[in-house]
Amino acid sequence: MIWHKIRSRLFKAGSASGTAPADKGVVKIFRKRYARFRKLLDANAALAELMADMESKLGGKSLFGM
């Protein structure tokens, strides 16, 4: 149901570009939020990689320090 609402707002007929003028603001906000969400996911992946590296180093097979 939510995808239907998003799709209807993004692809509503009514202008030459495929979106109504009032919906261009919605699309802009959506793109900004999506970019922030992707940045958050990338940071989370980097953190998980660092934590895995720290865990392997704390296992005692290599040096661990600042």
N, CA, C and O atoms as a Tinker XYZ file with bonds, in Angstrom:
   264  protein
     1  N      0.809000   -1.188000    0.000000    73     2
     2  CA     0.000000    0.000000    0.000000    64     1     3
     3  C      0.858000    1.260000    0.000000    63     2     4     5
     4  O      0.561000    2.217000   -0.715000    81     3
     5  N      1.921000    1.261000    0.800000    73     3     6
     6  CA     2.798000    2.439000    0.833000    64     5     7
     7  C      3.499000    2.629000   -0.506000    63     6     8     9
     8  O      3.703000    3.759000   -0.950000    81     7
     9  N      3.866000    1.523000   -1.148000    73     7    10
    10  CA     4.534000    1.633000   -2.449000    64     9    11
    11  C      3.594000    2.216000   -3.488000    63    10    12    13
    12  O      4.021000    2.951000   -4.379000    81    11
    13  N      2.312000    1.889000   -3.373000    73    11    14
    14  CA     1.334000    2.454000   -4.298000    64    13    15
    15  C      1.260000    3.973000   -4.137000    63    14    16    17
    16  O      1.189000    4.703000   -5.126000    81    15
    17  N      1.277000    4.447000   -2.886000    73    15    18
    18  CA     1.230000    5.885000   -2.641000    64    17    19
    19  C      2.475000    6.581000   -3.171000    63    18    20    21
    20  O      2.389000    7.639000   -3.795000    81    19
    21  N      3.638000    5.974000   -2.916000    73    19    22
    22  CA     4.893000    6.560000   -3.407000    64    21    23
    23  C      4.892000    6.591000   -4.928000    63    22    24    25
    24  O      5.228000    7.603000   -5.545000    81    23
    25  N      4.510000    5.474000   -5.518000    73    23    26
    26  CA     4.507000    5.383000   -6.981000    64    25    27
    27  C      3.535000    6.385000   -7.594000    63    26    28    29
    28  O      3.847000    7.024000   -8.599000    81    27
    29  N      2.372000    6.521000   -6.996000    73    27    30
    30  CA     1.388000    7.449000   -7.544000    64    29    31
    31  C      1.865000    8.897000   -7.426000    63    30    32    33
    32  O      1.567000    9.720000   -8.291000    81    31
    33  N      2.598000    9.208000   -6.366000    73    31    34
    34  CA     3.109000   10.566000   -6.231000    64    33    35
    35  C      4.282000   10.841000   -7.161000    63    34    36    37
    36  O      4.409000   11.943000   -7.695000    81    35
    37  N      5.144000    9.842000   -7.358000    73    35    38
    38  CA     6.303000   10.051000   -8.207000    64    37    39
    39  C      5.953000   10.077000   -9.685000    63    38    40    41
    40  O      6.590000   10.795000  -10.455000    81    39
    41  N      4.960000    9.313000  -10.092000    73    39    42
    42  CA     4.665000    9.156000  -11.511000    64    41    43
    43  C      3.266000    9.631000  -11.879000    63    42    44    45
    44  O      2.662000    9.098000  -12.809000    81    43
    45  N      2.751000   10.606000  -11.178000    73    43    46
    46  CA     1.416000   11.139000  -11.449000    64    45    47
    47  C      1.452000   11.897000  -12.773000    63    46    48    49
    48  O      2.349000   12.706000  -13.011000    81    47
    49  N      0.488000   11.632000  -13.616000    73    47    50
    50  CA     0.385000   12.344000  -14.890000    64    49    51
    51  C     -0.083000   13.762000  -14.629000    63    50    52    53
    52  O     -0.795000   14.018000  -13.657000    81    51
    53  N      0.307000   14.668000  -15.480000    73    51    54
    54  CA    -0.162000   16.033000  -15.306000    64    53    55
    55  C      0.837000   17.069000  -15.768000    63    54    56    57
    56  O      0.504000   18.252000  -15.840000    81    55
    57  N      2.043000   16.662000  -16.081000    73    55    58
    58  CA     3.012000   17.593000  -16.625000    64    57    59
    59  C      3.891000   16.861000  -17.619000    63    58    60    61
    60  O      3.859000   15.633000  -17.705000    81    59
    61  N      4.662000   17.607000  -18.357000    73    59    62
    62  CA     5.493000   17.013000  -19.406000    64    61    63
    63  C      6.574000   16.114000  -18.839000    63    62    64    65
    64  O      6.963000   15.142000  -19.487000    81    63
    65  N      7.070000   16.412000  -17.643000    73    63    66
    66  CA     8.154000   15.618000  -17.064000    64    65    67
    67  C      7.659000   14.365000  -16.370000    63    66    68    69
    68  O      8.475000   13.547000  -15.945000    81    67
    69  N      6.335000   14.181000  -16.238000    73    67    70
    70  CA     5.799000   12.988000  -15.611000    64    69    71
    71  C      5.385000   13.181000  -14.167000    63    70    72    73
    72  O      4.784000   12.285000  -13.574000    81    71
    73  N      5.696000   14.335000  -13.587000    73    71    74
    74  CA     5.262000   14.615000  -12.221000    64    73    75
    75  C      4.549000   15.956000  -12.196000    63    74    76    77
    76  O      4.909000   16.874000  -12.932000    81    75
    77  N      3.557000   16.063000  -11.361000    73    75    78
    78  CA     2.845000   17.325000  -11.207000    64    77    79
    79  C      3.752000   18.325000  -10.507000    63    78    80    81
    80  O      4.627000   17.923000   -9.740000    81    79
    81  N      3.566000   19.613000  -10.751000    73    79    82
    82  CA     4.434000   20.624000  -10.109000    64    81    83
    83  C      4.437000   20.533000   -8.589000    63    82    84    85
    84  O      5.476000   20.757000   -7.968000    81    83
    85  N      3.303000   20.211000   -7.977000    73    83    86
    86  CA     3.260000   20.116000   -6.515000    64    85    87
    87  C      4.051000   18.918000   -6.009000    63    86    88    89
    88  O      4.534000   18.930000   -4.876000    81    87
    89  N      4.190000   17.885000   -6.833000    73    87    90
    90  CA     4.892000   16.675000   -6.430000    64    89    91
    91  C      6.403000   16.775000   -6.599000    63    90    92    93
    92  O      7.130000   15.916000   -6.101000    81    91
    93  N      6.886000   17.786000   -7.279000    73    91    94
    94  CA     8.339000   17.925000   -7.456000    64    93    95
    95  C      9.033000   18.133000   -6.123000    63    94    96    97
    96  O     10.157000   17.670000   -5.931000    81    95
    97  N      8.379000   18.823000   -5.201000    73    95    98
    98  CA     8.933000   19.005000   -3.861000    64    97    99
    99  C      9.004000   17.688000   -3.115000    63    98   100   101
   100  O      9.961000   17.433000   -2.384000    81    99
   101  N      7.987000   16.846000   -3.296000    73    99   102
   102  CA     7.971000   15.533000   -2.654000    64   101   103
   103  C      9.108000   14.679000   -3.192000    63   102   104   105
   104  O      9.783000   13.984000   -2.433000    81   103
   105  N      9.316000   14.732000   -4.490000    73   103   106
   106  CA    10.401000   13.954000   -5.110000    64   105   107
   107  C     11.752000   14.438000   -4.596000    63   106   108   109
   108  O     12.633000   13.628000   -4.310000    81   107
   109  N     11.919000   15.742000   -4.479000    73   107   110
   110  CA    13.178000   16.310000   -3.989000    64   109   111
   111  C     13.457000   15.861000   -2.559000    63   110   112   113
   112  O     14.581000   15.481000   -2.232000    81   111
   113  N     12.430000   15.907000   -1.706000    73   111   114
   114  CA    12.585000   15.467000   -0.318000    64   113   115
   115  C     12.905000   13.980000   -0.260000    63   114   116   117
   116  O     13.766000   13.550000    0.508000    81   115
   117  N     12.201000   13.193000   -1.084000    73   115   118
   118  CA    12.453000   11.753000   -1.121000    64   117   119
   119  C     13.888000   11.455000   -1.521000    63   118   120   121
   120  O     14.540000   10.619000   -0.895000    81   119
   121  N     14.389000   12.121000   -2.546000    73   119   122
   122  CA    15.774000   11.890000   -3.006000    64   121   123
   123  C     16.779000   12.262000   -1.921000    63   122   124   125
   124  O     17.778000   11.566000   -1.737000    81   123
   125  N     16.521000   13.358000   -1.200000    73   123   126
   126  CA    17.431000   13.789000   -0.134000    64   125   127
   127  C     17.444000   12.764000    1.001000    63   126   128   129
   128  O     18.504000   12.403000    1.511000    81   127
   129  N     16.256000   12.301000    1.390000    73   127   130
   130  CA    16.175000   11.300000    2.464000    64   129   131
   131  C     16.816000    9.986000    2.044000    63   130   132   133
   132  O     17.476000    9.329000    2.849000    81   131
   133  N     16.624000    9.603000    0.792000    73   131   134
   134  CA    17.225000    8.366000    0.298000    64   133   135
   135  C     18.750000    8.467000    0.308000    63   134   136   137
   136  O     19.431000    7.510000    0.676000    81   135
   137  N     19.286000    9.612000   -0.090000    73   135   138
   138  CA    20.735000    9.802000   -0.079000    64   137   139
   139  C     21.278000    9.706000    1.350000    63   138   140   141
   140  O     22.329000    9.107000    1.581000    81   139
   141  N     20.560000   10.297000    2.302000    73   139   142
   142  CA    20.987000   10.213000    3.705000    64   141   143
   143  C     20.915000    8.778000    4.213000    63   142   144   145
   144  O     21.789000    8.334000    4.958000    81   143
   145  N     19.878000    8.057000    3.813000    73   143   146
   146  CA    19.736000    6.662000    4.223000    64   145   147
   147  C     20.867000    5.810000    3.663000    63   146   148   149
   148  O     21.401000    4.956000    4.371000    81   147
   149  N     21.242000    6.027000    2.402000    73   147   150
   150  CA    22.360000    5.290000    1.798000    64   149   151
   151  C     23.661000    5.600000    2.533000    63   150   152   153
   152  O     24.488000    4.713000    2.739000    81   151
   153  N     23.838000    6.850000    2.924000    73   151   154
   154  CA    25.036000    7.240000    3.668000    64   153   155
   155  C     25.073000    6.527000    5.022000    63   154   156   157
   156  O     26.131000    6.073000    5.458000    81   155
   157  N     23.935000    6.430000    5.675000    73   155   158
   158  CA    23.831000    5.714000    6.945000    64   157   159
   159  C     24.160000    4.236000    6.765000    63   158   160   161
   160  O     24.879000    3.664000    7.584000    81   159
   161  N     23.648000    3.609000    5.709000    73   159   162
   162  CA    23.949000    2.203000    5.449000    64   161   163
   163  C     25.432000    1.981000    5.179000    63   162   164   165
   164  O     26.009000    0.995000    5.636000    81   163
   165  N     26.044000    2.893000    4.439000    73   163   166
   166  CA    27.479000    2.783000    4.171000    64   165   167
   167  C     28.299000    2.913000    5.452000    63   166   168   169
   168  O     29.268000    2.180000    5.654000    81   167
   169  N     27.904000    3.849000    6.313000    73   167   170
   170  CA    28.605000    4.021000    7.589000    64   169   171
   171  C     28.432000    2.787000    8.471000    63   170   172   173
   172  O     29.366000    2.381000    9.164000    81   171
   173  N     27.250000    2.194000    8.449000    73   171   174
   174  CA    26.993000    0.991000    9.234000    64   173   175
   175  C     27.868000   -0.168000    8.737000    63   174   176   177
   176  O     28.405000   -0.928000    9.543000    81   175
   177  N     28.008000   -0.300000    7.437000    73   175   178
   178  CA    28.842000   -1.360000    6.877000    64   177   179
   179  C     30.309000   -1.155000    7.270000    63   178   180   181
   180  O     31.008000   -2.114000    7.598000    81   179
   181  N     30.766000    0.093000    7.234000    73   179   182
   182  CA    32.146000    0.380000    7.625000    64   181   183
   183  C     32.365000    0.065000    9.103000    63   182   184   185
   184  O     33.403000   -0.482000    9.475000    81   183
   185  N     31.400000    0.405000    9.938000    73   183   186
   186  CA    31.504000    0.103000   11.367000    64   185   187
   187  C     31.548000   -1.399000   11.605000    63   186   188   189
   188  O     32.341000   -1.871000   12.419000    81   187
   189  N     30.715000   -2.152000   10.913000    73   187   190
   190  CA    30.716000   -3.605000   11.066000    64   189   191
   191  C     32.061000   -4.198000   10.653000    63   190   192   193
   192  O     32.546000   -5.141000   11.279000    81   191
   193  N     32.655000   -3.650000    9.609000    73   191   194
   194  CA    33.970000   -4.122000    9.168000    64   193   195
   195  C     35.039000   -3.825000   10.219000    63   194   196   197
   196  O     35.889000   -4.670000   10.501000    81   195
   197  N     34.996000   -2.623000   10.798000    73   195   198
   198  CA    35.953000   -2.272000   11.854000    64   197   199
   199  C     35.789000   -3.166000   13.082000    63   198   200   201
   200  O     36.776000   -3.596000   13.680000    81   199
   201  N     34.562000   -3.439000   13.447000    73   199   202
   202  CA    34.315000   -4.286000   14.615000    64   201   203
   203  C     34.799000   -5.716000   14.364000    63   202   204   205
   204  O     35.333000   -6.355000   15.271000    81   203
   205  N     34.619000   -6.215000   13.163000    73   203   206
   206  CA    35.105000   -7.555000   12.831000    64   205   207
   207  C     36.625000   -7.596000   12.874000    63   206   208   209
   208  O     37.213000   -8.580000   13.322000    81   207
   209  N     37.260000   -6.522000   12.406000    73   207   210
   210  CA    38.724000   -6.443000   12.444000    64   209   211
   211  C     39.219000   -6.400000   13.887000    63   210   212   213
   212  O     40.191000   -7.072000   14.229000    81   211
   213  N     38.558000   -5.616000   14.731000    73   211   214
   214  CA    38.951000   -5.545000   16.140000    64   213   215
   215  C     38.765000   -6.893000   16.828000    63   214   216   217
   216  O     39.599000   -7.297000   17.638000    81   215
   217  N     37.695000   -7.577000   16.514000    73   215   218
   218  CA    37.444000   -8.873000   17.126000    64   217   219
   219  C     38.521000   -9.884000   16.745000    63   218   220   221
   220  O     38.975000  -10.664000   17.582000    81   219
   221  N     38.926000   -9.864000   15.476000    73   219   222
   222  CA    39.970000  -10.800000   15.055000    64   221   223
   223  C     41.306000  -10.455000   15.714000    63   222   224   225
   224  O     42.073000  -11.354000   16.058000    81   223
   225  N     41.592000   -9.167000   15.891000    73   223   226
   226  CA    42.845000   -8.764000   16.527000    64   225   227
   227  C     42.835000   -9.068000   18.018000    63   226   228   229
   228  O     43.880000   -9.375000   18.593000    81   227
   229  N     41.673000   -8.988000   18.648000    73   227   230
   230  CA    41.575000   -9.305000   20.066000    64   229   231
   231  C     41.686000  -10.814000   20.308000    63   230   232   233
   232  O     41.838000  -11.247000   21.450000    81   231
   233  N     41.613000  -11.601000   19.257000    73   231   234
   234  CA    41.753000  -13.042000   19.371000    64   233   235
   235  C     43.178000  -13.457000   19.735000    63   234   236   237
   236  O     43.406000  -14.598000   20.138000    81   235
   237  N     44.134000  -12.543000   19.595000    73   235   238
   238  CA    45.499000  -12.808000   20.016000    64   237   239
   239  C     46.459000  -13.208000   18.915000    63   238   240   241
   240  O     47.620000  -13.508000   19.194000    81   239
   241  N     46.002000  -13.222000   17.664000    73   239   242
   242  CA    46.876000  -13.636000   16.567000    64   241   243
   243  C     47.691000  -12.486000   15.981000    63   242   244   245
   244  O     48.655000  -12.722000   15.253000    81   243
   245  N     47.316000  -11.255000   16.289000    73   243   246
   246  CA    48.064000  -10.105000   15.795000    64   245   247
   247  C     48.063000   -9.002000   16.860000    63   246   248   249
   248  O     47.311000   -9.062000   17.833000    81   247
   249  N     48.917000   -8.000000   16.656000    73   247   250
   250  CA    49.002000   -6.894000   17.606000    64   249   251
   251  C     47.799000   -6.001000   17.507000    63   250   252   253
   252  O     47.245000   -5.779000   16.430000    81   251
   253  N     47.402000   -5.489000   18.656000    73   251   254
   254  CA    46.277000   -4.580000   18.700000    64   253   255
   255  C     46.661000   -3.400000   19.577000    63   254   256   257
   256  O     47.071000   -3.585000   20.723000    81   255
   257  N     46.535000   -2.214000   19.060000    73   255   258
   258  CA    46.866000   -1.035000   19.827000    64   257   259
   259  C     46.349000    0.214000   19.172000    63   258   260   261
   260  O     45.731000    0.158000   18.109000    81   259
   261  N     46.593000    1.323000   19.788000    73   259   262
   262  CA    46.103000    2.581000   19.233000    64   261   263
   263  C     46.947000    2.947000   18.038000    63   262   264
   264  O     46.712000    3.978000   17.409000    81   263
